[in-house]
Amino acid sequence: MKRIAIFASGAGSNAEKIIQHFAALAAKNLSPAAMIALIVCNKPGAGVLKIAEINDIPFLVIDKEKFFRGNGYVDELKAAGIDFIVLAGFLWKLPSVLIRDYPKKIVNIHPALLPNYGGKGMYGHFVHEAVIAAGEKESGISIHYVDEHYDHGQIVLQAKCAISPTDTPESLARKVQILEHMHYAPAIALMATL
Ligand code: GRF
């Protein structure tokens, strides 16, 4: 059984969908090959911590100094038996030590069609504002492996949605979130066991 850690900084709606997906597989006796074993969060009070509590999943609130100047929490992740890492709205760049220890074992979701509209500062509403301002006709999601650059690793899956002339950054965010909730969990279930 592969053990997955979800790293999240915010509301945690993706984390919640992923947890539900794995719980549903287990409930249907589909003997899933992976489980959500840990939530890692850098923000005390973040919504994702509540979600961890409700679902009875252990969580770890991490400290900036230790994350960036220490061991990137590799020892703690190894001690928890973590095999695979999922970023779901985690806003800190991962330190090299962590990326080196989990080669092709870290996945991220980006709320646009990479390589466009990615990189430092391109997160949340900034992404959708830029996409609308550029007059794009479509946007979507990119699920990709994580390397040492923002939003840069190998893309595994993209899904698209159309943008209509009346769309706003807010309405586009809702369309993109539907795609995230639909595709991220099944992609993780496959990738974690490769
Ligand atoms: C999502 O839009 C995801 O694409 C991005 O961060 C957001 C997280 O939202 N990387 P939530 O906390 O899962 O609701």
Residues whose N, C-alpha, C, O or C-beta is under 5 A from the ligand:
A	BS01	GRF	G10 A11 G12 S13 N14 A15 A88 G89 I109 H110 P111
